[in-house]
Amino acid sequence: MSRATDVGTSCVGKQGKRKYSDVQQGETAESKLGDLSMMENAFTSSSTAVHAFKRENSLFDVELNPPDVKELASPYKKASAYFPPVPDRPSETKIEVSEPLNKKWEMMVVFSTVFYAFVITNGWEEFCCWHNLKAYDGIYF
């Protein structure tokens, strides 16, 4: 079994098929993510059993473009309900991405006025490497 399979991600070749990652966002002590805090246990439980991926449990999905493997840009329309409110001035917000087996990554989110998108920076590239995510793979949050 690959690392990715162990943590709830199924890997399939390209040719129209996608990778799905059962990912959940939570709030850290340094950020409040609005309605997202109500979803904290949507994909995890107190047991260590891995739950089957269910697309209907996801909040939104993103197909990774080549630059998204280094920093993930999520369009405002798709992600605004789940990310921190857009600040009046440039700022970073810390988020935590976790999986059913409670592997966690701390990442930073900034809002890009150039792309009108939320951009996940620090920690995202490590997450992609861990799951062997490549351009044109899909990921569900």
Stockholm file with secondary structure:
# STOCKHOLM 1.0

chainA/1-141         MSRATDVGTSCVGKQGKRKYSDVQQGETAESKLGDLSMMENAFTSSSTAVHAFKRENSLFDVELNPPDVKELASPYKKASAYFPPVPDRPSETKIEVSEPLNKKWEMMVVFSTVFYAFVITNGWEEFCCWHNLKAYDGIYF
#=GR chainA/1-141 SS CCHHHHTTEECCCSTTCCCEEBCEEECCTTCCCGGGGGGTTSSCCSSCCCCCCCGGGCSCEEECCGGGGTSEEEEHHHHTTTSCCCCSSCCEEEEEEECTTCCEEEEEEEEETTTTEEEECTTHHHHHHHTTCCTTCEEEC
#=GC SS_cons         CCHHHHTTEECCCSTTCCCEEBCEEECCTTCCCGGGGGGTTSSCCSSCCCCCCCGGGCSCEEECCGGGGTSEEEEHHHHTTTSCCCCSSCCEEEEEEECTTCCEEEEEEEEETTTTEEEECTTHHHHHHHTTCCTTCEEEC
//
